[in-house]
Amino acid sequence: MQLFDTYRELYEDFCKIDDFNLEDRVKGVPAQKQFWASRLIDAKINRDKLYKQKKALTLAVKDKLLANSPVSLDKKTLDSLDSSPQLEKINENIKESDYLIEYLELIFKNISFISQDFKNIIDLKRLEEQ
């Protein structure tokens, strides 16, 4: 989950707001939305590739077993192939990809509503200055 850690650090840095960087953060919201939307789409594309790899590997193994097996194999036996090491690794990667997509969706949602947070911070600063 190295990618998750990288994204978490980037988002944490963006969320660190003080009097000195407030204006930069406000102006940077559109670029942040674009950045996180792109990362979200990239993650979804990657997950789709993993599903395709899984399907191709499953079909290849099933075909090989059917062609080389001296006995006939039933559907239940063939479906148990998900326990093979290669498929377990792909399933693990798919699960991690799902977590990453969920996290990116939350970030994108938060960035979409962050303008209200900025408004509240600016209003609070104005009250403090009066």
C-alpha positions as CSV (number, residue, x, y, z in Angstrom):
1,M,0.0,0.0,0.0
2,Q,2.9,2.3,-0.8
3,L,0.7,4.3,-3.1
4,F,-1.9,4.8,-0.3
5,D,0.8,6.1,2.0
6,T,2.0,8.6,-0.7
7,Y,-1.5,9.9,-1.3
8,R,-2.2,10.1,2.5
9,E,0.9,12.3,2.9
10,L,0.0,14.5,0.0
11,Y,-3.5,15.0,1.3
12,E,-2.3,15.7,4.8
13,D,0.1,18.3,3.5
14,F,-2.7,20.0,1.6
15,C,-4.9,20.0,4.7
16,K,-2.3,21.8,6.9
17,I,-3.7,25.3,6.8
18,D,-2.3,28.3,8.6
19,D,-2.3,32.1,8.2
20,F,0.6,32.0,5.8
21,N,-0.7,29.5,3.3
22,L,-4.5,30.0,3.4
23,E,-4.6,32.1,0.2
24,D,-2.5,29.5,-1.6
25,R,-4.8,26.7,-0.4
26,V,-7.9,28.5,-1.5
27,K,-6.4,29.2,-4.9
28,G,-5.2,25.7,-5.2
29,V,-8.5,23.9,-4.8
30,P,-9.3,23.6,-8.5
31,A,-5.9,22.1,-9.2
32,Q,-6.3,19.7,-6.2
33,K,-9.7,18.6,-7.5
34,Q,-8.2,17.8,-10.9
35,F,-5.2,16.0,-9.3
36,W,-7.4,13.8,-7.1
37,A,-9.9,13.1,-9.8
38,S,-7.1,11.9,-12.0
39,R,-5.7,9.7,-9.3
40,L,-9.2,8.2,-8.8
41,I,-9.6,7.4,-12.5
42,D,-6.1,5.9,-12.6
43,A,-7.0,3.7,-9.6
44,K,-10.2,2.5,-11.3
45,I,-8.4,1.8,-14.5
46,N,-5.8,-0.2,-12.6
47,R,-8.5,-2.2,-10.8
48,D,-10.1,-3.0,-14.2
49,K,-6.8,-4.3,-15.5
50,L,-6.5,-6.5,-12.4
51,Y,-9.9,-8.0,-13.0
52,K,-9.0,-8.7,-16.7
53,Q,-5.7,-10.3,-15.5
54,K,-7.7,-12.5,-13.1
55,K,-10.1,-13.5,-15.7
56,A,-7.4,-14.3,-18.3
57,L,-5.4,-16.3,-15.7
58,T,-8.4,-18.2,-14.5
59,L,-9.4,-19.1,-18.1
60,A,-5.9,-20.2,-19.0
61,V,-5.5,-22.4,-15.9
62,K,-9.0,-24.0,-16.5
63,D,-8.2,-24.6,-20.1
64,K,-4.8,-26.2,-19.3
65,L,-6.4,-28.4,-16.6
66,L,-9.2,-29.5,-18.9
67,A,-6.7,-30.3,-21.7
68,N,-4.2,-32.2,-19.6
69,S,-6.3,-33.9,-17.0
70,P,-6.7,-37.6,-17.4
71,V,-10.0,-37.4,-15.5
72,S,-12.9,-35.1,-16.1
73,L,-13.1,-32.2,-13.7
74,D,-16.4,-30.8,-12.5
75,K,-17.2,-27.1,-12.3
76,K,-16.8,-27.0,-8.5
77,T,-13.2,-28.3,-8.8
78,L,-12.4,-25.7,-11.5
79,D,-13.9,-22.9,-9.5
80,S,-11.6,-23.8,-6.6
81,L,-8.8,-22.4,-8.6
82,D,-9.1,-19.1,-6.8
83,S,-6.9,-20.6,-4.1
84,S,-3.9,-20.7,-6.4
85,P,-1.0,-18.4,-5.4
86,Q,-1.2,-16.3,-8.5
87,L,-4.9,-15.7,-8.2
88,E,-4.6,-15.0,-4.5
89,K,-2.1,-12.3,-5.3
90,I,-4.3,-10.8,-7.9
91,N,-7.3,-10.9,-5.4
92,E,-5.1,-9.2,-2.8
93,N,-4.2,-6.5,-5.3
94,I,-7.9,-6.0,-6.2
95,K,-8.8,-5.6,-2.6
96,E,-6.0,-3.1,-2.0
97,S,-7.2,-1.3,-5.2
98,D,-10.7,-1.2,-3.8
99,Y,-9.4,0.4,-0.5
100,L,-7.4,3.0,-2.5
101,I,-10.5,3.9,-4.6
102,E,-12.6,4.3,-1.5
103,Y,-10.0,6.6,0.0
104,L,-9.6,8.6,-3.2
105,E,-13.4,9.0,-3.4
106,L,-13.4,10.4,0.2
107,I,-10.6,12.8,-0.6
108,F,-12.4,14.0,-3.7
109,K,-15.6,14.5,-1.7
110,N,-13.7,16.4,1.0
111,I,-12.0,18.7,-1.5
112,S,-15.3,19.4,-3.1
113,F,-16.7,20.7,0.1
114,I,-13.5,22.3,1.4
115,S,-14.5,25.7,0.2
116,Q,-17.0,25.9,3.0
117,D,-14.2,25.2,5.5
118,F,-12.1,28.0,3.9
119,K,-15.1,30.4,4.2
120,N,-15.4,29.6,7.9
121,I,-11.7,30.1,8.5
122,I,-11.7,33.5,6.7
123,D,-14.8,34.5,8.6
124,L,-13.2,33.5,11.9
125,K,-10.0,35.5,11.0
126,R,-12.2,38.6,10.3
127,L,-13.9,38.3,13.7
128,E,-10.5,38.0,15.4
129,E,-9.2,41.1,13.7
130,Q,-12.2,43.2,14.8
